[in-house]
Amino acid sequence: MASLAVIKSGHPVETLRLGPLSIEILEDGSNTSNRFGSIAVIVPPKSKGPPEHEHVLHDETFLVTKGTMRFNSGDAFHDLK
């Protein structure tokens, strides 16, 4: 039987600060054999998000819940709401 990792509301999370960003580690991979991890990044208005970076070994998915975030992919910029 396959294992299942569940992120529950109210579950205690580790919170890190990176400048104005607040990063909540929802799942660090320890419950999924490192197949899945999840973080919530809270970006205050008018502040820059994470620095431009690239991941070679995994993908990232973003869910913008408030406001607008600008992402770049190669030479293209995308404003997501």
All heavy atoms as a GROMACS GRO file, in nm:
protein
  617
    1MET      N    1   0.085  -0.118   0.000
    1MET     CA    2   0.000   0.000   0.000
    1MET      C    3   0.090   0.124   0.000
    1MET      O    4   0.188   0.131   0.072
    1MET     CB    5  -0.091  -0.002   0.123
    1MET     CG    6  -0.174   0.124   0.136
    1MET     SD    7  -0.281   0.123   0.279
    1MET     CE    8  -0.428   0.064   0.203
    2ALA      N    9   0.056   0.223  -0.080
    2ALA     CA   10   0.133   0.347  -0.088
    2ALA      C   11   0.112   0.429   0.039
    2ALA      O   12   0.004   0.426   0.100
    2ALA     CB   13   0.090   0.428  -0.209
    3SER      N   14   0.216   0.501   0.080
    3SER     CA   15   0.203   0.586   0.197
    3SER      C   16   0.141   0.720   0.156
    3SER      O   17   0.141   0.756   0.039
    3SER     CB   18   0.339   0.609   0.262
    3SER     OG   19   0.426   0.673   0.172
    4LEU      N   20   0.088   0.789   0.252
    4LEU     CA   21   0.019   0.915   0.228
    4LEU      C   22   0.070   1.019   0.326
    4LEU      O   23   0.076   0.994   0.446
    4LEU     CB   24  -0.132   0.896   0.245
    4LEU     CG   25  -0.220   1.020   0.235
    4LEU    CD1   26  -0.217   1.074   0.093
    4LEU    CD2   27  -0.361   0.986   0.276
    5ALA      N   28   0.110   1.135   0.276
    5ALA     CA   29   0.150   1.247   0.362
    5ALA      C   30   0.037   1.349   0.360
    5ALA      O   31  -0.010   1.388   0.254
    5ALA     CB   32   0.279   1.310   0.313
    6VAL      N   33  -0.007   1.390   0.476
    6VAL     CA   34  -0.116   1.486   0.488
    6VAL      C   35  -0.066   1.608   0.563
    6VAL      O   36  -0.005   1.597   0.669
    6VAL     CB   37  -0.236   1.424   0.563
    6VAL    CG1   38  -0.347   1.527   0.580
    6VAL    CG2   39  -0.286   1.301   0.491
    7ILE      N   40  -0.088   1.726   0.505
    7ILE     CA   41  -0.055   1.852   0.572
    7ILE      C   42  -0.185   1.903   0.632
    7ILE      O   43  -0.278   1.937   0.561
    7ILE     CB   44   0.004   1.954   0.474
    7ILE    CG1   45   0.132   1.898   0.411
    7ILE    CG2   46   0.032   2.086   0.544
    7ILE    CD1   47   0.185   1.979   0.296
    8LYS      N   48  -0.190   1.905   0.764
    8LYS     CA   49  -0.313   1.943   0.832
    8LYS      C   50  -0.309   2.089   0.874
    8LYS      O   51  -0.206   2.140   0.916
    8LYS     CB   52  -0.332   1.857   0.957
    8LYS     CG   53  -0.351   1.710   0.928
    8LYS     CD   54  -0.370   1.634   1.056
    8LYS     CE   55  -0.386   1.486   1.028
    8LYS     NZ   56  -0.401   1.409   1.151
    9SER      N   57  -0.422   2.154   0.865
    9SER     CA   58  -0.435   2.291   0.914
    9SER      C   59  -0.407   2.291   1.063
    9SER      O   60  -0.453   2.205   1.137
    9SER     CB   61  -0.576   2.342   0.886
    9SER     OG   62  -0.592   2.470   0.938
   10GLY      N   63  -0.329   2.387   1.109
   10GLY     CA   64  -0.296   2.397   1.250
   10GLY      C   65  -0.177   2.311   1.289
   10GLY      O   66  -0.134   2.314   1.403
   11HIS      N   67  -0.124   2.231   1.194
   11HIS     CA   68  -0.007   2.148   1.220
   11HIS      C   69   0.112   2.240   1.249
   11HIS      O   70   0.134   2.337   1.178
   11HIS     CB   71   0.021   2.062   1.096
   11HIS     CG   72   0.144   1.979   1.104
   11HIS    ND1   73   0.152   1.866   1.182
   11HIS    CD2   74   0.264   1.992   1.044
   11HIS    CE1   75   0.272   1.813   1.168
   11HIS    NE2   76   0.341   1.888   1.084
   12PRO      N   77   0.190   2.212   1.355
   12PRO     CA   78   0.304   2.299   1.384
   12PRO      C   79   0.404   2.297   1.269
   12PRO      O   80   0.435   2.191   1.215
   12PRO     CB   81   0.363   2.240   1.512
   12PRO     CG   82   0.307   2.105   1.526
   12PRO     CD   83   0.180   2.100   1.446
   13VAL      N   84   0.452   2.412   1.231
   13VAL     CA   85   0.548   2.424   1.122
   13VAL      C   86   0.669   2.501   1.169
   13VAL      O   87   0.662   2.581   1.262
   13VAL     CB   88   0.487   2.495   0.998
   13VAL    CG1   89   0.372   2.416   0.940
   13VAL    CG2   90   0.443   2.635   1.031
   14GLU      N   91   0.781   2.475   1.104
   14GLU     CA   92   0.903   2.552   1.130
   14GLU      C   93   0.896   2.677   1.044
   14GLU      O   94   0.865   2.671   0.925
   14GLU     CB   95   1.025   2.469   1.093
   14GLU     CG   96   1.156   2.540   1.118
   14GLU     CD   97   1.277   2.456   1.082
   14GLU    OE1   98   1.260   2.340   1.038
   14GLU    OE2   99   1.389   2.508   1.097
   15THR      N  100   0.924   2.793   1.104
   15THR     CA  101   0.921   2.919   1.031
   15THR      C  102   1.061   2.978   1.026
   15THR      O  103   1.129   2.987   1.128
   15THR     CB  104   0.824   3.018   1.097
   15THR    OG1  105   0.693   2.960   1.100
   15THR    CG2  106   0.817   3.148   1.018
   16LEU      N  107   1.103   3.016   0.906
   16LEU     CA  108   1.234   3.079   0.885
   16LEU      C  109   1.212   3.220   0.835
   16LEU      O  110   1.110   3.250   0.772
   16LEU     CB  111   1.314   3.000   0.782
   16LEU     CG  112   1.328   2.850   0.805
   16LEU    CD1  113   1.391   2.784   0.683
   16LEU    CD2  114   1.411   2.823   0.928
   17ARG      N  115   1.307   3.307   0.860
   17ARG     CA  116   1.302   3.444   0.808
   17ARG      C  117   1.418   3.463   0.711
   17ARG      O  118   1.530   3.423   0.739
   17ARG     CB  119   1.314   3.546   0.921
   17ARG     CG  120   1.205   3.539   1.026
   17ARG     CD  121   1.073   3.585   0.979
   17ARG     NE  122   1.077   3.724   0.935
   17ARG     CZ  123   0.974   3.790   0.890
   17ARG    NH1  124   0.856   3.733   0.884
   17ARG    NH2  125   0.984   3.914   0.852
   18LEU      N  126   1.388   3.522   0.596
   18LEU     CA  127   1.490   3.556   0.497
   18LEU      C  128   1.462   3.700   0.457
   18LEU      O  129   1.378   3.726   0.371
   18LEU     CB  130   1.482   3.462   0.377
   18LEU     CG  131   1.581   3.485   0.264
   18LEU    CD1  132   1.725   3.471   0.313
   18LEU    CD2  133   1.555   3.390   0.150
   19GLY      N  134   1.526   3.795   0.529
   19GLY     CA  135   1.494   3.936   0.508
   19GLY      C  136   1.348   3.957   0.543
   19GLY      O  137   1.302   3.913   0.649
   20PRO      N  138   1.271   4.019   0.453
   20PRO     CA  139   1.129   4.044   0.482
   20PRO      C  140   1.039   3.921   0.460
   20PRO      O  141   0.922   3.923   0.494
   20PRO     CB  142   1.092   4.155   0.384
   20PRO     CG  143   1.182   4.132   0.268
   20PRO     CD  144   1.313   4.082   0.328
   21LEU      N  145   1.096   3.815   0.404
   21LEU     CA  146   1.017   3.696   0.373
   21LEU      C  147   1.001   3.607   0.496
   21LEU      O  148   1.093   3.590   0.574
   21LEU     CB  149   1.083   3.613   0.262
   21LEU     CG  150   1.117   3.684   0.133
   21LEU    CD1  151   1.180   3.586   0.036
   21LEU    CD2  152   0.996   3.750   0.073
   22SER      N  153   0.883   3.550   0.510
   22SER     CA  154   0.856   3.451   0.613
   22SER      C  155   0.832   3.319   0.541
   22SER      O  156   0.746   3.311   0.453
   22SER     CB  157   0.734   3.491   0.695
   22SER     OG  158   0.702   3.392   0.788
   23ILE      N  159   0.909   3.216   0.576
   23ILE     CA  160   0.902   3.087   0.507
   23ILE      C  161   0.857   2.982   0.607
   23ILE      O  162   0.924   2.958   0.708
   23ILE     CB  163   1.038   3.049   0.447
   23ILE    CG1  164   1.084   3.160   0.351
   23ILE    CG2  165   1.031   2.914   0.378
   23ILE    CD1  166   1.229   3.150   0.311
   24GLU      N  167   0.743   2.921   0.581
   24GLU     CA  168   0.690   2.816   0.667
   24GLU      C  169   0.711   2.681   0.599
   24GLU      O  170   0.666   2.661   0.487
   24GLU     CB  171   0.541   2.837   0.693
   24GLU     CG  172   0.512   2.966   0.766
   24GLU     CD  173   0.363   2.991   0.783
   24GLU    OE1  174   0.281   2.920   0.721
   24GLU    OE2  175   0.329   3.083   0.858
   25ILE      N  176   0.781   2.592   0.665
   25ILE     CA  177   0.806   2.459   0.610
   25ILE      C  178   0.688   2.370   0.648
   25ILE      O  179   0.672   2.333   0.764
   25ILE     CB  180   0.939   2.401   0.661
   25ILE    CG1  181   1.053   2.495   0.620
   25ILE    CG2  182   0.960   2.260   0.605
   25ILE    CD1  183   1.187   2.459   0.678
   26LEU      N  184   0.605   2.340   0.550
   26LEU     CA  185   0.485   2.260   0.573
   26LEU      C  186   0.517   2.111   0.568
   26LEU      O  187   0.464   2.032   0.645
   26LEU     CB  188   0.378   2.295   0.471
   26LEU     CG  189   0.339   2.443   0.464
   26LEU    CD1  190   0.244   2.467   0.350
   26LEU    CD2  191   0.280   2.490   0.596
   27GLU      N  192   0.603   2.070   0.475
   27GLU     CA  193   0.648   1.931   0.462
   27GLU      C  194   0.792   1.935   0.413
   27GLU      O  195   0.819   1.990   0.308
   27GLU     CB  196   0.559   1.854   0.364
   27GLU     CG  197   0.606   1.716   0.326
   27GLU     CD  198   0.645   1.626   0.442
   27GLU    OE1  199   0.564   1.610   0.535
   27GLU    OE2  200   0.757   1.573   0.442
   28ASP      N  201   0.882   1.880   0.493
   28ASP     CA  202   1.024   1.885   0.458
   28ASP      C  203   1.071   1.764   0.378
   28ASP      O  204   1.188   1.752   0.344
   28ASP     CB  205   1.110   1.901   0.582
   28ASP     CG  206   1.102   1.783   0.677
   28ASP    OD1  207   1.034   1.683   0.645
   28ASP    OD2  208   1.163   1.792   0.785
   29GLY      N  209   0.980   1.674   0.345
   29GLY     CA  210   1.015   1.555   0.269
   29GLY      C  211   1.037   1.433   0.356
   29GLY      O  212   1.043   1.322   0.306
   30SER      N  213   1.046   1.452   0.486
   30SER     CA  214   1.074   1.339   0.576
   30SER      C  215   0.957   1.239   0.581
   30SER      O  216   0.978   1.123   0.616
   30SER     CB  217   1.109   1.388   0.716
   30SER     OG  218   1.001   1.459   0.773
   31ASN      N  219   0.838   1.282   0.547
   31ASN     CA  220   0.721   1.193   0.546
   31ASN      C  221   0.691   1.135   0.409
   31ASN      O  222   0.596   1.059   0.393
   31ASN     CB  223   0.597   1.266   0.597
   31ASN     CG  224   0.612   1.307   0.742
   31ASN    OD1  225   0.632   1.223   0.828
   31ASN    ND2  226   0.603   1.436   0.769
   32THR      N  227   0.770   1.174   0.308
   32THR     CA  228   0.741   1.133   0.170
   32THR      C  229   0.863   1.070   0.102
   32THR      O  230   0.869   1.069  -0.020
   32THR     CB  231   0.694   1.254   0.087
   32THR    OG1  232   0.802   1.348   0.079
   32THR    CG2  233   0.571   1.320   0.147
   33SER      N  234   0.958   1.024   0.180
   33SER     CA  235   1.083   0.970   0.124
   33SER      C  236   1.149   1.072   0.031
   33SER      O  237   1.204   1.038  -0.073
   33SER     CB  238   1.058   0.838   0.048
   33SER     OG  239   1.005   0.741   0.135
   34ASN      N  240   1.138   1.199   0.067
   34ASN     CA  241   1.194   1.311  -0.009
   34ASN      C  242   1.138   1.322  -0.151
   34ASN      O  243   1.201   1.380  -0.238
   34ASN     CB  244   1.347   1.306  -0.012
   34ASN     CG  245   1.404   1.332   0.124
   34ASN    OD1  246   1.359   1.423   0.194
   34ASN    ND2  247   1.502   1.254   0.164
   35ARG      N  248   1.018   1.270  -0.174
   35ARG     CA  249   0.954   1.282  -0.306
   35ARG      C  250   0.874   1.409  -0.319
   35ARG      O  251   0.842   1.452  -0.429
   35ARG     CB  252   0.865   1.161  -0.333
   35ARG     CG  253   0.944   1.033  -0.354
   35ARG     CD  254   0.854   0.915  -0.370
   35ARG     NE  255   0.789   0.895  -0.239
   35ARG     CZ  256   0.675   0.834  -0.221
   35ARG    NH1  257   0.607   0.787  -0.323
   35ARG    NH2  258   0.624   0.819  -0.102
   36PHE      N  259   0.838   1.471  -0.205
   36PHE     CA  260   0.754   1.590  -0.208
   36PHE      C  261   0.789   1.677  -0.088
   36PHE      O  262   0.809   1.626   0.022
   36PHE     CB  263   0.606   1.550  -0.202
   36PHE     CG  264   0.512   1.666  -0.192
   36PHE    CD1  265   0.479   1.739  -0.304
   36PHE    CD2  266   0.459   1.704  -0.069
   36PHE    CE1  267   0.392   1.848  -0.294
   36PHE    CE2  268   0.373   1.812  -0.060
   36PHE     CZ  269   0.340   1.884  -0.173
   37GLY      N  270   0.800   1.804  -0.110
   37GLY     CA  271   0.817   1.901  -0.002
   37GLY      C  272   0.726   2.019  -0.029
   37GLY      O  273   0.687   2.044  -0.144
   38SER      N  274   0.691   2.091   0.076
   38SER     CA  275   0.600   2.204   0.058
   38SER      C  276   0.636   2.315   0.155
   38SER      O  277   0.658   2.289   0.274
   38SER     CB  278   0.456   2.158   0.081
   38SER     OG  279   0.367   2.265   0.063
   39ILE      N  280   0.644   2.436   0.103
   39ILE     CA  281   0.667   2.554   0.187
   39ILE      C  282   0.565   2.660   0.151
   39ILE      O  283   0.512   2.661   0.040
   39ILE     CB  284   0.810   2.611   0.174
   39ILE    CG1  285   0.836   2.662   0.032
   39ILE    CG2  286   0.915   2.510   0.217
   39ILE    CD1  287   0.968   2.736   0.016
   40ALA      N  288   0.538   2.746   0.246
   40ALA     CA  289   0.456   2.866   0.220
   40ALA      C  290   0.548   2.985   0.242
   40ALA      O  291   0.612   2.997   0.346
   40ALA     CB  292   0.337   2.871   0.315
   41VAL      N  293   0.558   3.070   0.142
   41VAL     CA  294   0.641   3.190   0.151
   41VAL      C  295   0.549   3.310   0.154
   41VAL      O  296   0.468   3.329   0.062
   41VAL     CB  297   0.740   3.200   0.033
   41VAL    CG1  298   0.825   3.325   0.046
   41VAL    CG2  299   0.827   3.076   0.024
   42ILE      N  300   0.560   3.389   0.259
   42ILE     CA  301   0.479   3.510   0.272
   42ILE      C  302   0.568   3.627   0.233
   42ILE      O  303   0.671   3.651   0.296
   42ILE     CB  304   0.423   3.524   0.414
   42ILE    CG1  305   0.326   3.407   0.439
   42ILE    CG2  306   0.351   3.657   0.431
   42ILE    CD1  307   0.342   3.343   0.570
   43VAL      N  308   0.528   3.696   0.126
   43VAL     CA  309   0.605   3.808   0.072
   43VAL      C  310   0.526   3.935   0.100
   43VAL      O  311   0.418   3.954   0.046
   43VAL     CB  312   0.627   3.792  -0.080
   43VAL    CG1  313   0.709   3.907  -0.135
   43VAL    CG2  314   0.693   3.657  -0.112
   44PRO      N  315   0.578   4.024   0.187
   44PRO     CA  316   0.507   4.148   0.215
   44PRO      C  317   0.492   4.235   0.090
   44PRO      O  318   0.576   4.226  -0.002
   44PRO     CB  319   0.596   4.219   0.318
   44PRO     CG  320   0.681   4.112   0.377
   44PRO     CD  321   0.700   4.012   0.266
   45PRO      N  322   0.387   4.316   0.083
   45PRO     CA  323   0.368   4.405  -0.032
   45PRO      C  324   0.491   4.491  -0.058
   45PRO      O  325   0.560   4.533   0.035
   45PRO     CB  326   0.249   4.492   0.009
   45PRO     CG  327   0.177   4.413   0.112
   45PRO     CD  328   0.282   4.334   0.184
   46LYS      N  329   0.520   4.514  -0.184
   46LYS     CA  330   0.627   4.601  -0.232
   46LYS      C  331   0.767   4.549  -0.200
   46LYS      O  332   0.864   4.621  -0.214
   46LYS     CB  333   0.612   4.744  -0.176
   46LYS     CG  334   0.475   4.803  -0.197
   46LYS     CD  335   0.477   4.905  -0.307
   46LYS     CE  336   0.344   4.975  -0.312
   46LYS     NZ  337   0.271   4.952  -0.431
   47SER      N  338   0.779   4.426  -0.153
   47SER     CA  339   0.912   4.370  -0.128
   47SER      C  340   0.946   4.270  -0.238
   47SER      O  341   0.859   4.220  -0.307
   47SER     CB  342   0.919   4.303   0.009
   47SER     OG  343   0.831   4.194   0.015
   48LYS      N  344   1.075   4.245  -0.254
   48LYS     CA  345   1.119   4.150  -0.355
   48LYS      C  346   1.102   4.009  -0.300
   48LYS      O  347   1.117   3.984  -0.182
   48LYS     CB  348   1.264   4.174  -0.392
   48LYS     CG  349   1.285   4.306  -0.461
   48LYS     CD  350   1.426   4.320  -0.508
   48LYS     CE  351   1.440   4.452  -0.581
   48LYS     NZ  352   1.553   4.454  -0.670
   49GLY      N  353   1.073   3.918  -0.388
   49GLY     CA  354   1.062   3.778  -0.348
   49GLY      C  355   1.200   3.716  -0.340
   49GLY      O  356   1.301   3.786  -0.329
   50PRO      N  357   1.207   3.585  -0.347
   50PRO     CA  358   1.335   3.517  -0.342
   50PRO      C  359   1.424   3.562  -0.458
   50PRO      O  360   1.374   3.600  -0.564
   50PRO     CB  361   1.299   3.370  -0.356
   50PRO     CG  362   1.155   3.360  -0.324
   50PRO     CD  363   1.095   3.492  -0.358
   51PRO      N  364   1.555   3.557  -0.440
   51PRO     CA  365   1.644   3.593  -0.551
   51PRO      C  366   1.629   3.494  -0.666
   51PRO      O  367   1.586   3.380  -0.647
   51PRO     CB  368   1.784   3.585  -0.489
   51PRO     CG  369   1.770   3.501  -0.368
   51PRO     CD  370   1.628   3.516  -0.322
   52GLU      N  371   1.662   3.540  -0.785
   52GLU     CA  372   1.654   3.453  -0.902
   52GLU      C  373   1.742   3.330  -0.878
   52GLU      O  374   1.854   3.340  -0.831
   52GLU     CB  375   1.702   3.528  -1.026
   52GLU     CG  376   1.680   3.454  -1.153
   52GLU     CD  377   1.714   3.536  -1.276
   52GLU    OE1  378   1.704   3.659  -1.271
   52GLU    OE2  379   1.752   3.474  -1.375
   53HIS      N  380   1.686   3.213  -0.906
   53HIS     CA  381   1.759   3.089  -0.884
   53HIS      C  382   1.703   2.980  -0.975
   53HIS      O  383   1.602   3.000  -1.041
   53HIS     CB  384   1.750   3.045  -0.737
   53HIS     CG  385   1.610   3.016  -0.691
   53HIS    ND1  386   1.520   3.115  -0.660
   53HIS    CD2  387   1.546   2.899  -0.674
   53HIS    CE1  388   1.406   3.059  -0.623
   53HIS    NE2  389   1.419   2.928  -0.631
   54GLU      N  390   1.770   2.867  -0.976
   54GLU     CA  391   1.730   2.755  -1.062
   54GLU      C  392   1.743   2.626  -0.982
   54GLU      O  393   1.836   2.609  -0.903
   54GLU     CB  394   1.821   2.750  -1.184
   54GLU     CG  395   1.792   2.638  -1.278
   54GLU     CD  396   1.887   2.637  -1.397
   54GLU    OE1  397   1.972   2.725  -1.410
   54GLU    OE2  398   1.875   2.544  -1.478
   55HIS      N  399   1.650   2.535  -1.004
   55HIS     CA  400   1.656   2.403  -0.943
   55HIS      C  401   1.678   2.300  -1.054
   55HIS      O  402   1.601   2.295  -1.148
   55HIS     CB  403   1.526   2.370  -0.868
   55HIS     CG  404   1.499   2.461  -0.754
   55HIS    ND1  405   1.565   2.451  -0.634
   55HIS    CD2  406   1.414   2.565  -0.741
   55HIS    CE1  407   1.521   2.545  -0.552
   55HIS    NE2  408   1.429   2.616  -0.615
   56VAL      N  409   1.781   2.220  -1.039
   56VAL     CA  410   1.813   2.121  -1.141
   56VAL      C  411   1.741   1.990  -1.113
   56VAL      O  412   1.699   1.921  -1.205
   56VAL     CB  413   1.966   2.098  -1.147
   56VAL    CG1  414   2.002   1.989  -1.246
   56VAL    CG2  415   2.037   2.227  -1.181
   57LEU      N  416   1.723   1.957  -0.985
   57LEU     CA  417   1.672   1.824  -0.950
   57LEU      C  418   1.523   1.820  -0.916
   57LEU      O  419   1.471   1.712  -0.887
   57LEU     CB  420   1.752   1.768  -0.832
   57LEU     CG  421   1.901   1.749  -0.858
   57LEU    CD1  422   1.971   1.701  -0.733
   57LEU    CD2  423   1.923   1.652  -0.973
   58HIS      N  424   1.455   1.933  -0.914
   58HIS     CA  425   1.311   1.929  -0.885
   58HIS      C  426   1.240   2.049  -0.945
   58HIS      O  427   1.302   2.144  -0.988
   58HIS     CB  428   1.285   1.920  -0.734
   58HIS     CG  429   1.327   2.040  -0.657
   58HIS    ND1  430   1.452   2.056  -0.605
   58HIS    CD2  431   1.259   2.151  -0.623
   58HIS    CE1  432   1.461   2.172  -0.542
   58HIS    NE2  433   1.344   2.232  -0.552
   59ASP      N  434   1.109   2.038  -0.949
   59ASP     CA  435   1.024   2.145  -1.002
   59ASP      C  436   0.969   2.228  -0.888
   59ASP      O  437   0.967   2.184  -0.773
   59ASP     CB  438   0.905   2.085  -1.079
   59ASP     CG  439   0.949   2.007  -1.201
   59ASP    OD1  440   1.049   2.047  -1.264
   59ASP    OD2  441   0.883   1.907  -1.233
   60GLU      N  442   0.922   2.347  -0.920
   60GLU     CA  443   0.852   2.432  -0.824
   60GLU      C  444   0.714   2.464  -0.878
   60GLU      O  445   0.696   2.480  -0.998
   60GLU     CB  446   0.927   2.564  -0.802
   60GLU     CG  447   1.046   2.553  -0.713
   60GLU     CD  448   1.106   2.689  -0.682
   60GLU    OE1  449   1.140   2.763  -0.776
   60GLU    OE2  450   1.121   2.720  -0.563
   61THR      N  451   0.618   2.474  -0.788
   61THR     CA  452   0.483   2.514  -0.822
   61THR      C  453   0.447   2.631  -0.732
   61THR      O  454   0.480   2.631  -0.614
   61THR     CB  455   0.384   2.398  -0.796
   61THR    OG1  456   0.423   2.287  -0.876
   61THR    CG2  457   0.243   2.438  -0.830
   62PHE      N  458   0.381   2.730  -0.787
   62PHE     CA  459   0.346   2.850  -0.711
   62PHE      C  460   0.195   2.867  -0.710
   62PHE      O  461   0.128   2.844  -0.811
   62PHE     CB  462   0.410   2.975  -0.772
   62PHE     CG  463   0.560   2.971  -0.768
   62PHE    CD1  464   0.632   2.918  -0.872
   62PHE    CD2  465   0.628   3.020  -0.658
   62PHE    CE1  466   0.769   2.913  -0.868
   62PHE    CE2  467   0.765   3.016  -0.653
   62PHE     CZ  468   0.837   2.962  -0.759
   63LEU      N  469   0.143   2.908  -0.598
   63LEU     CA  470   0.003   2.943  -0.583
   63LEU      C  471  -0.001   3.083  -0.523
   63LEU      O  472   0.036   3.101  -0.407
   63LEU     CB  473  -0.068   2.843  -0.492
   63LEU     CG  474  -0.212   2.875  -0.454
   63LEU    CD1  475  -0.300   2.879  -0.578
   63LEU    CD2  476  -0.264   2.775  -0.354
   64VAL      N  477  -0.038   3.180  -0.602
   64VAL     CA  478  -0.046   3.318  -0.556
   64VAL      C  479  -0.187   3.338  -0.501
   64VAL      O  480  -0.285   3.325  -0.574
   64VAL     CB  481  -0.016   3.417  -0.670
   64VAL    CG1  482  -0.028   3.560  -0.623
   64VAL    CG2  483   0.124   3.390  -0.728
   65THR      N  484  -0.198   3.367  -0.371
   65THR     CA  485  -0.330   3.378  -0.309
   65THR      C  486  -0.377   3.520  -0.291
   65THR      O  487  -0.497   3.544  -0.274
   65THR     CB  488  -0.330   3.308  -0.171
   65THR    OG1  489  -0.233   3.370  -0.087
   65THR    CG2  490  -0.299   3.160  -0.187
   66LYS      N  491  -0.285   3.617  -0.295
   66LYS     CA  492  -0.320   3.759  -0.281
   66LYS      C  493  -0.221   3.842  -0.358
   66LYS      O  494  -0.102   3.810  -0.360
   66LYS     CB  495  -0.309   3.800  -0.134
   66LYS     CG  496  -0.437   3.816  -0.062
   66LYS     CD  497  -0.407   3.877   0.075
   66LYS     CE  498  -0.489   3.807   0.179
   66LYS     NZ  499  -0.466   3.857   0.312
   67GLY      N  500  -0.269   3.950  -0.417
   67GLY     CA  501  -0.178   4.042  -0.485
   67GLY      C  502  -0.126   3.985  -0.616
   67GLY      O  503  -0.187   3.899  -0.678
   68THR      N  504  -0.010   4.035  -0.658
   68THR     CA  505   0.053   3.997  -0.784
   68THR      C  506   0.200   3.965  -0.758
   68THR      O  507   0.266   4.038  -0.686
   68THR     CB  508   0.044   4.112  -0.887
   68THR    OG1  509  -0.093   4.147  -0.904
   68THR    CG2  510   0.104   4.074  -1.019
   69MET      N  511   0.248   3.858  -0.817
   69MET     CA  512   0.390   3.823  -0.810
   69MET      C  513   0.444   3.821  -0.951
   69MET      O  514   0.376   3.773  -1.043
   69MET     CB  515   0.411   3.685  -0.747
   69MET     CG  516   0.392   3.681  -0.598
   69MET     SD  517   0.522   3.762  -0.504
   69MET     CE  518   0.665   3.664  -0.544
   70ARG      N  519   0.566   3.872  -0.969
   70ARG     CA  520   0.632   3.868  -1.100
   70ARG      C  521   0.735   3.756  -1.099
   70ARG      O  522   0.820   3.748  -1.011
   70ARG     CB  523   0.700   4.001  -1.129
   70ARG     CG  524   0.784   3.995  -1.258
   70ARG     CD  525   0.825   4.129  -1.304
   70ARG     NE  526   0.709   4.183  -1.376
   70ARG     CZ  527   0.711   4.296  -1.443
   70ARG    NH1  528   0.819   4.369  -1.446
   70ARG    NH2  529   0.604   4.337  -1.506
   71PHE      N  530   0.724   3.670  -1.199
   71PHE     CA  531   0.817   3.560  -1.217
   71PHE      C  532   0.885   3.577  -1.352
   71PHE      O  533   0.826   3.632  -1.444
   71PHE     CB  534   0.742   3.425  -1.217
   71PHE     CG  535   0.676   3.393  -1.087
   71PHE    CD1  536   0.547   3.434  -1.062
   71PHE    CD2  537   0.744   3.322  -0.990
   71PHE    CE1  538   0.485   3.403  -0.942
   71PHE    CE2  539   0.683   3.291  -0.869
   71PHE     CZ  540   0.554   3.332  -0.846
   72ASN      N  541   1.008   3.529  -1.361
   72ASN     CA  542   1.072   3.529  -1.492
   72ASN      C  543   1.112   3.388  -1.528
   72ASN      O  544   1.142   3.305  -1.442
   72ASN     CB  545   1.191   3.625  -1.498
   72ASN     CG  546   1.310   3.576  -1.420
   72ASN    OD1  547   1.297   3.535  -1.307
   72ASN    ND2  548   1.426   3.580  -1.481
   73SER      N  549   1.107   3.362  -1.657
   73SER     CA  550   1.146   3.234  -1.714
   73SER      C  551   1.227   3.265  -1.839
   73SER      O  552   1.169   3.308  -1.940
   73SER     CB  553   1.023   3.151  -1.746
   73SER     OG  554   1.060   3.031  -1.808
   74GLY      N  555   1.356   3.251  -1.828
   74GLY     CA  556   1.441   3.290  -1.940
   74GLY      C  557   1.435   3.441  -1.957
   74GLY      O  558   1.461   3.516  -1.865
   75ASP      N  559   1.397   3.486  -2.075
   75ASP     CA  560   1.387   3.630  -2.103
   75ASP      C  561   1.246   3.685  -2.084
   75ASP      O  562   1.223   3.803  -2.106
   75ASP     CB  563   1.433   3.659  -2.246
   75ASP     CG  564   1.580   3.631  -2.264
   75ASP    OD1  565   1.655   3.641  -2.165
   75ASP    OD2  566   1.621   3.599  -2.378
   76ALA      N  567   1.149   3.601  -2.046
   76ALA     CA  568   1.011   3.643  -2.034
   76ALA      C  569   0.974   3.666  -1.887
   76ALA      O  570   1.019   3.595  -1.798
   76ALA     CB  571   0.919   3.538  -2.093
   77PHE      N  572   0.893   3.769  -1.864
   77PHE     CA  573   0.841   3.799  -1.731
   77PHE      C  574   0.691   3.772  -1.730
   77PHE      O  575   0.622   3.798  -1.829
   77PHE     CB  576   0.869   3.944  -1.692
   77PHE     CG  577   1.014   3.969  -1.663
   77PHE    CD1  578   1.101   4.006  -1.763
   77PHE    CD2  579   1.064   3.952  -1.535
   77PHE    CE1  580   1.235   4.027  -1.736
   77PHE    CE2  581   1.197   3.974  -1.507
   77PHE     CZ  582   1.282   4.010  -1.609
   78HIS      N  583   0.642   3.721  -1.618
   78HIS     CA  584   0.500   3.688  -1.605
   78HIS      C  585   0.448   3.744  -1.472
   78HIS      O  586   0.505   3.717  -1.366
   78HIS     CB  587   0.480   3.536  -1.606
   78HIS     CG  588   0.546   3.468  -1.722
   78HIS    ND1  589   0.485   3.460  -1.845
   78HIS    CD2  590   0.666   3.409  -1.735
   78HIS    CE1  591   0.565   3.397  -1.929
   78HIS    NE2  592   0.676   3.365  -1.864
   79ASP      N  593   0.344   3.824  -1.479
   79ASP     CA  594   0.278   3.875  -1.359
   79ASP      C  595   0.159   3.785  -1.328
   79ASP      O  596   0.066   3.773  -1.408
   79ASP     CB  597   0.230   4.019  -1.379
   79ASP     CG  598   0.346   4.117  -1.388
   79ASP    OD1  599   0.451   4.090  -1.326
   79ASP    OD2  600   0.333   4.220  -1.454
   80LEU      N  601   0.163   3.718  -1.214
   80LEU     CA  602   0.058   3.625  -1.177
   80LEU      C  603  -0.024   3.683  -1.062
   80LEU      O  604   0.031   3.738  -0.967
   80LEU     CB  605   0.118   3.490  -1.134
   80LEU     CG  606   0.206   3.425  -1.239
   80LEU    CD1  607   0.263   3.295  -1.185
   80LEU    CD2  608   0.130   3.399  -1.366
   81LYS      N  609  -0.156   3.671  -1.073
   81LYS     CA  610  -0.248   3.723  -0.970
   81LYS      C  611  -0.322   3.609  -0.906
   81LYS      O  612  -0.349   3.509  -0.965
   81LYS     CB  613  -0.346   3.821  -1.031
   81LYS     CG  614  -0.279   3.942  -1.086
   81LYS     CD  615  -0.380   4.037  -1.143
   81LYS     CE  616  -0.308   4.158  -1.198
   81LYS     NZ  617  -0.394   4.264  -1.237
   0.00000   0.00000   0.00000
